[in-house]
Amino acid sequence: MLSWMLVLMVLLPALAAAVAAVVKGAFARWVAATAAAVVAVLAVWCCLAGYGVSYRVTLGDLPFLAGTASAPVPGVLLDPLGCILLLVVTVIGFLTVLYSTRYLSAANREHPEGPAGQGRYYFWLLLFLASMVGVAISPNFLQLFIFWEMTTVCSWALISYYGTPRSLAAGFKALVMTGAGGLFFLGAICVLFVKTGSFEFAALGQLPGDWRAAVLVMLLIAAWAKAAQVPFHTWLPDAMAAPTPISAYLHAAAMVKAGVYLMARVVVANPEVPPAVAMLAGAMALVTIFVALSYYFIQDDLKRLLAYSTIANLGYVMLGVALGALGSVTALRGAALHILCHGFGKAALFLCVGAVAYVTGSRSISALAGVARTMPLTATAFFVGVLAVAGVPPFGSFWSKFMIVAGAMRLAGAIGPVVVTLVLFESLISFAWLLHVAQKVFLGETTPVACVNSDPPPAMSAALVVLMLGCLVAPAFGIPLVQWIGR
């Protein structure tokens, strides 16, 4: 039964996407919200039913690979790592759809939106949800690659949704850069299949040393492109031309997490990663963290600031995965936990910015001040998001960053002290600047552009409340779950 529930979580949003593309207006919103809610409930049920175990079922075979591949390709896999990503993409996916039902309206002062194009919006959003569920439950590289590429196409369509020259250019740039990473992924799969006759994650361990390193580097490049890591980081800030719910979901909680999830999956299945590759991944993660930090101080657009913060936090996940590849299981678990905890915190921040822009028509840091006087719920959610993303206890990212740092200290040599010093320095600067921006926008004397009536509509406000709760309770579910990783 569990296997068919997992399959249903892919098929249901895909079918709902087709329906939403045909119908219009309120019915499209109802179809999208209902499908996303059902998928979220099924995901929670499946994760509870398969808690702490690795559940895998084969679903037939591809006829043209029969007798060639060492194991059947189509199937489902649910294990603790997959549960982490599954919960992020389904729960936050439902909240994104719920939020979108009111965000896409004529009352939106930043982007007034009629009912005409909403079917197209929900089609791509639900198809993206189905694709991300597929990424989370794929049992091998080939199936994961198929859903990986589907998320790339959906991202392009959603970034380009408004049809302005800026959004079209941003969508094209994201498609080219992430698509280029996909070519490296495809190359890695081809080499793996030719050398081992298998698409399995664990088949990497069957490769000779040089080929194994080459395939791992190709997968690493694919992950860098998908997760907007240096040198592929420039597409993500430009992708903020998308509707804000899309920025919150695809570009903070879901699609960019697919890149770091790929490398986490590789390390979980193949503990014997060449040290040189692990060191390369860790070094580039640290470079990404500090390159992203350097851009904080010149941003006036709240969404672009959050985009660079997302790049840095994905660097933390990559750092934890790299430390895991060097032998620190604690850091690997911290990386998996950060996927979950950062997802809730950053989604809350993005949706707060969307609420502010919905009511005021502005995302400009310099133009906004005193917003908390008229939007107290939004202000509260934004400060909670800042505390959560920065890693202030007891919020979620504190626990994940703590595990990454503690894992680094367990490694021999200078790696631990260097990582701890750099992480603490970046965390302090990042927290100080995000708090400064929050105070500038929400506190002080109200500027003319911020003279608004109230918080956003109930559907948008409800999403903010749930995300605030998620910033607190996500570790309660995530910490016991990640303890099963690496056993």
Secondary structure, 3 states (H helix, E strand, C coil): CHHHHHHHHHHHHHHHHHHHHHCCHHHHHHHHHHHHHHHHHHHHHHHHHCCCCCEEEECCCCHHHCCCCCCCCCEEEECHHHHHHHHHHHHHHHHHHHHHHHHCCCCCCCCCCCCCCHHHHHHHHHHHHHHHHHHHHCCEHHHHHHHHHHHHHHHHHHHCCCCCHHHHHHHHHHHHHHHHHHHHHHHHHHHHHHHHCCCEHHHHHHCCHHHHHHHHHHHHHHHHHHCCCCCCCCHHHHHHHCCHHHHHHHHHHCHHHHHHHHHHHHHHHCCCCCHHHHHHHHHHHHHHHHHHHHHHCCCCEHHHHHHHHHHHHHHHHHHHHHHHHCCCHHHHHHHHHHHHHHHHHHHHHHHHHHHHHHHHCCCECCCCCCHHHCCHHHHHHHHHHHHHHHCCCCCHHHHHHHHHHHHHHCCCCCHHHHHHHHHHHHHHHHHHHHHHHHHHHHCCCCCHHHCCCCCCCHHHHHHHHHHHHHHHHHHHHHHHHHCCCCC
